[in-house]
């Protein structure tokens, strides 16, 4: 009888230990799942923060409204008083001589990597702003007539997008596609005067 009692006691202890191990394993598994979810969330946040491209880099951007991808490469950035024969004083009437407003000229190449044709100026635009500024200003479409032509899948178009802005002592500026959306792609443009 003592043997049966000892055997029963030993089996009970083993069962308790097994249940305890399962509970610990389950808790460890839940902690690992929570850590993985946190890591994934942090990676998504970092990915969004790291969507800042430099001149010469190509960004693949997803249209927030139409849900198709396109490529943008910024090839140059200049600040000037005249673009395509148009003087800044012709664009901004009543501009004073000491006004810091100038043309910000961003040379871009846009490639259609979707499977549908579209007209770039009708499907998306880019805003120009100071670094860390929310929205910014929109471009003057008359300076980018290439964007008014249909762009077939696999084709690309190059030209310059032009903005008027008070350009003075900033170290850099931003051009932003899909501005203020989850798909926002930002190009940081160093001030050529610096």
C-alpha positions in Angstrom: 0.0 0.0 0.0 2.9 2.3 0.8 4.3 1.7 -2.7 0.9 2.6 -4.3 0.8 5.8 -2.2 4.4 6.7 -3.1 3.7 6.0 -6.7 0.5 8.0 -6.6 2.4 10.9 -4.9 5.3 10.7 -7.5 2.8 10.8 -10.4 1.0 13.8 -8.9 4.2 15.7 -8.6 5.2 14.9 -12.2 1.8 16.1 -13.4 2.1 19.3 -11.4 5.5 19.9 -12.8 4.3 19.2 -16.4 1.4 21.7 -16.0 3.8 24.3 -14.6 6.2 23.8 -17.5 3.3 24.3 -20.0 2.2 27.4 -18.2 5.7 28.8 -18.2 6.1 27.9 -21.9 2.8 29.5 -22.7 3.8 32.7 -20.8 7.2 32.8 -22.5 5.5 32.3 -25.9 3.0 35.1 -25.3 5.9 37.4 -24.2 7.8 36.5 -27.4 4.7 37.2 -29.5 4.2 40.6 -27.8 7.9 41.5 -28.3 7.6 40.5 -32.0 4.6 42.7 -32.5 6.3 45.6 -30.8 9.4 45.1 -33.0 7.2 44.9 -36.1 5.5 48.2 -35.1 8.8 49.9 -34.4 10.1 48.7 -37.8 7.1 50.1 -39.5 7.6 53.4 -37.7 11.3 53.5 -38.5 10.5 52.6 -42.2 8.2 55.6 -42.3 10.8 57.9 -40.7 13.5 56.6 -43.0 11.6 57.5 -46.2 13.9 60.5 -46.7 15.8 60.2 -50.0 18.7 62.2 -51.3 19.4 63.7 -54.8 20.2 60.8 -57.2 18.2 58.2 -55.2 15.1 56.6 -56.6 12.0 56.2 -54.4 9.2 53.8 -55.1 6.0 55.6 -53.9 2.5 54.2 -53.7 -0.3 56.6 -54.7 -2.4 57.1 -51.6 -5.6 57.7 -53.6 -5.2 55.5 -56.6 -3.1 52.7 -55.1 -0.5 52.2 -57.8 3.3 52.5 -57.6 5.5 54.9 -59.4 9.2 55.8 -59.2 10.6 59.2 -58.6 14.3 60.3 -58.9 15.3 63.8 -58.0 18.3 64.6 -60.2 19.1 68.2 -59.3 17.9 71.2 -57.2 18.6 74.9 -57.9 17.4 78.2 -56.6 17.1 80.9 -59.2 15.4 84.2 -60.2 14.4 82.9 -63.7 13.1 79.7 -65.2 12.4 79.1 -68.9 12.5 82.8 -69.6 10.1 83.7 -66.7 11.5 86.0 -64.1 10.4 85.7 -60.5 9.0 89.3 -60.6 6.7 88.1 -63.5 5.4 85.3 -61.3 5.0 87.2 -58.1 3.6 90.7 -58.9 4.7 93.5 -56.6 7.8 91.6 -55.4 10.2 93.9 -53.6 13.9 93.8 -54.3 14.9 92.5 -50.9 12.1 89.8 -50.8 13.7 86.4 -50.4 11.2 84.7 -52.7 12.8 82.8 -55.5 12.1 79.9 -57.8 12.9 76.5 -56.3 13.6 74.2 -59.3 13.6 70.5 -58.7 14.6 68.3 -61.7 12.9 64.9 -61.6 12.4 61.7 -63.5 9.1 59.9 -63.0 8.7 56.3 -64.2 5.4 54.5 -64.5 5.9 51.1 -62.9 2.2 50.3 -62.8 0.3 48.3 -65.4 -2.0 51.2 -66.4 -1.3 54.4 -68.4 -1.9 57.7 -66.6 -1.2 61.5 -66.8 1.3 62.3 -63.9 0.0 65.8 -63.2 -3.5 64.5 -62.8 -2.6 61.6 -60.5 -0.1 63.0 -58.0 1.9 66.1 -57.1 4.8 67.0 -54.9 4.9 69.7 -52.2 7.9 71.8 -51.3 8.6 72.8 -47.7 11.1 73.6 -45.1 12.5 70.5 -43.3 9.9 69.1 -40.8 7.2 71.4 -42.1 3.8 69.6 -42.4 2.4 70.3 -45.9 4.3 73.0 -47.9 3.4 74.6 -51.2 2.3 73.0 -54.5 4.2 73.3 -57.8 3.4 75.6 -60.7 2.2 73.1 -63.3 3.0 75.3 -66.3 6.7 74.6 -65.8 6.2 70.8 -66.0 4.2 70.3 -69.3 5.8 66.9 -69.7 3.6 65.8 -66.8 0.5 66.6 -68.8 1.3 63.8 -71.3 0.1 60.2 -71.0 2.7 58.0 -69.4 2.5 54.3 -70.5 3.6 51.4 -68.2 7.4 51.2 -68.2 7.9 54.7 -69.6 9.5 57.6 -67.8 9.4 61.4 -68.1 11.9 64.0 -67.0 11.5 67.7 -66.4 11.5 70.2 -63.6 8.9 71.0 -61.1 9.0 74.6 -60.0 7.9 76.4 -56.8 8.0 79.9 -55.5 9.2 80.1 -51.9 11.0 82.3 -49.5 14.5 80.8 -49.9 17.1 82.1 -47.5 19.3 80.6 -44.8 17.9 77.1 -44.5 20.4 74.2 -44.7 18.0 72.1 -46.7 14.4 71.8 -48.0 12.0 68.9 -48.6 10.0 67.8 -51.7 7.3 65.4 -50.6 5.2 63.0 -52.7 1.9 61.7 -51.2 2.2 64.4 -48.6 1.0 63.7 -45.1 -0.1 60.2 -45.9 1.3 56.8 -44.8 2.9 56.5 -48.2 4.7 59.9 -48.0 8.1 59.9 -49.8 10.4 62.8 -48.9 13.5 64.0 -50.8 15.9 66.2 -48.8 17.4 68.9 -51.0 20.5 70.7 -49.6 20.5 74.4 -50.1 22.9 75.0 -53.1 23.9 78.4 -51.6 25.3 76.7 -48.5 
